[in-house]
Each structure stands twice: as C-alpha cells, then as structure tokens.
C-alpha cells in the first residue's frame, strides 16, 4: 500500500523484520528514483537489493550514468563478505578502471582542476583502503597494468608506496612506458618518498 503511494520510508519501516519484503521495497524505490533521474539515490538503493548485479550495472551504463555506476559498485563492494574474493576482485578492478577513465577526462580539462583533485583524492583513498588491501595487493600487477595503460605515473608511484613494493620490484614494469617516461617515474618516486615518507 505504501509503495503504491511512493512512501518508501514507511514501507521499509513496515518490512523491517522481513528481508524478502524489504528487498521488494528497495527495488521499487530504486526503480522510482531511476525513472525520475535521481541516479545516485537509485544506485544506493539498488546496491542493497538482491537484483541481478549485471542487470543493474547495465542500466546505469545504458543511461550513461558513470557516477551512479561507480556509487552502485562501491556500495556493492562494501556489502560483500571477505570470503567473496572473486566478486571483490571484479569490483575493485572495475572501479579502478572507472576512476582512471574519469581522471583522464578531467586532467585534459583545465577548467576542472578542482574536480580532478577531488577525484584523485577519492581514488587514492580507495587504493589505500584497509578493507580492500589484500585484494589490491594480490592483484597489484593488474592494477599496475591499468595505471600504466592510462599513463598515470603519479598514481602508480602512490600505489607502489602504499603497497610497500620495493623500487626493484617496480622498475621492471616500466617497460610499458616510453623512454621519456622512465625518468619521470624515477623522479616521481623520489619526490613522493622525500615529501611523504622521509
């Protein structure tokens, strides 16, 4: 009854002790928000449902709502149990790619320096998350490959430092960069260590 009037908070209160009912209410609220172009709210609700993950992700992709997709993936990731390693790896990798794409777009737009820095800070917070550290560490070669494919030297250095990977372990991976980038990587690593560690 409350759902038909779009009074989702009252409907959720009524379903508090009935998970199957709560799932229906959350899915209906998520769809209502989506239809009304309140994509971030929709993403937060969908992340709490048992709806098919792929189906929801595709909705946001088709609507060209990358921020909502990122929100959905982050919420899903935070709701996973540590034992769900495959799903965690998938989401961490996908989120890394989304962040890198966004940073690449923002970096080329001079008028969005503030948004670029905000996004970079959010990305670095994601990379240094203690909750996902094991996944990031176990899949660091994939993360390095993603960072390298985007030419993102600064965040590659940052990731190397937080993963506590020695310089010798990092340096062989530099073959992905052109010869002009190697000195930049060495300089970036040195500068990062001087200003942030020492």
Beta strands, then each sheet from edge to edge (+ up, - down):
end
